[in-house]
Amino acid sequence: MWTAKGLIDFEVQMLLGFGLAFEFPLVILVLNLFGLVSSQQLASKRRHAAVIIFIAACCIIPSTDPFSLSVLAVPLYVLYEGCIWIARIVERRRAKV
């Protein structure tokens, strides 16, 4: 049975976990802007990134159900792929200048 404190703790943990997790793409894009990672490096490490994203989602989500895991992991992986595309665009623009 849920108590008010238990529910608030659960929701705070979920909000913090999701909030921090969704900052991950910004970190990747900043690293790309500084030239520390390239789109080729990101693309070559897709499999590693997928595993790390799912492991991180397991650690962040306080429940054990696969749906909650997917709610966090799938959008993070899609954002990772989006970061690869954005990194390619940034690199092309940088090469033109």
C-alpha positions as CSV (number, residue, x, y, z in Angstrom):
1,M,0.0,0.0,0.0
2,W,1.3,3.4,-1.0
3,T,1.8,6.1,1.7
4,A,2.1,9.8,0.9
5,K,5.8,9.8,1.7
6,G,6.4,6.8,-0.5
7,L,4.5,8.3,-3.4
8,I,6.3,11.6,-3.2
9,D,9.7,9.8,-2.9
10,F,8.8,7.7,-6.0
11,E,7.7,10.7,-8.0
12,V,10.8,12.8,-7.0
13,Q,13.1,10.0,-8.0
14,M,11.3,9.6,-11.4
15,L,11.4,13.3,-12.1
16,L,15.1,13.7,-11.2
17,G,16.0,10.5,-13.1
18,F,14.1,11.5,-16.3
19,G,15.4,15.1,-16.0
20,L,19.0,14.1,-15.7
21,A,18.7,11.4,-18.4
22,F,17.3,13.8,-21.0
23,E,20.3,16.1,-20.5
24,F,22.4,13.4,-22.1
25,P,21.9,14.5,-25.7
26,L,22.9,18.1,-24.8
27,V,26.1,16.8,-23.4
28,I,26.8,14.9,-26.6
29,L,26.1,17.9,-28.7
30,V,28.4,20.1,-26.6
31,L,31.2,17.6,-26.8
32,N,30.7,17.6,-30.6
33,L,30.8,21.4,-30.8
34,F,34.1,21.4,-28.9
35,G,35.5,18.8,-31.2
36,L,35.9,16.0,-28.6
37,V,33.6,13.5,-30.4
38,S,32.7,13.2,-34.0
39,S,29.6,11.8,-35.7
40,Q,31.7,8.9,-37.0
41,Q,32.7,8.0,-33.4
42,L,29.1,8.3,-32.2
43,A,27.8,6.2,-35.1
44,S,30.5,3.5,-34.6
45,K,29.5,3.1,-30.9
46,R,25.8,2.7,-31.5
47,R,25.6,-0.8,-30.0
48,H,27.6,0.3,-26.9
49,A,25.4,3.3,-26.5
50,A,22.2,1.2,-26.7
51,V,23.5,-1.1,-24.0
52,I,24.6,1.7,-21.8
53,I,21.3,3.5,-22.2
54,F,19.3,0.5,-21.2
55,I,21.6,-0.2,-18.2
56,A,21.3,3.5,-17.1
57,A,17.5,3.3,-17.6
58,C,17.4,0.2,-15.3
59,C,19.4,2.1,-12.7
60,I,17.3,5.3,-12.9
61,I,13.8,3.7,-13.0
62,P,12.8,2.5,-9.5
63,S,10.4,-0.1,-10.8
64,T,11.1,-3.5,-12.4
65,D,8.5,-3.4,-15.1
66,P,9.7,-3.4,-18.7
67,F,7.3,-0.8,-19.8
68,S,8.8,1.8,-17.5
69,L,12.2,0.9,-18.7
70,S,11.1,1.3,-22.3
71,V,9.5,4.7,-21.5
72,L,13.0,6.0,-20.6
73,A,15.3,4.0,-22.8
74,V,13.6,4.2,-26.2
75,P,13.4,8.0,-26.3
76,L,17.0,8.3,-25.1
77,Y,18.2,6.0,-27.9
78,V,16.1,8.0,-30.4
79,L,17.7,11.2,-29.1
80,Y,21.1,9.6,-29.4
81,E,20.4,8.9,-33.1
82,G,19.2,12.5,-33.5
83,C,22.5,13.7,-32.0
84,I,24.4,11.8,-34.6
85,W,22.5,13.5,-37.4
86,I,22.9,16.9,-35.8
87,A,26.6,16.3,-35.3
88,R,26.9,15.5,-39.0
89,I,25.2,18.7,-39.9
90,V,27.5,20.7,-37.6
91,E,30.6,19.0,-39.0
92,R,29.5,19.8,-42.6
93,R,28.9,23.4,-41.8
94,R,32.2,23.6,-40.0
95,A,34.0,22.1,-43.0
96,K,32.4,24.6,-45.4
97,V,33.8,27.5,-43.4
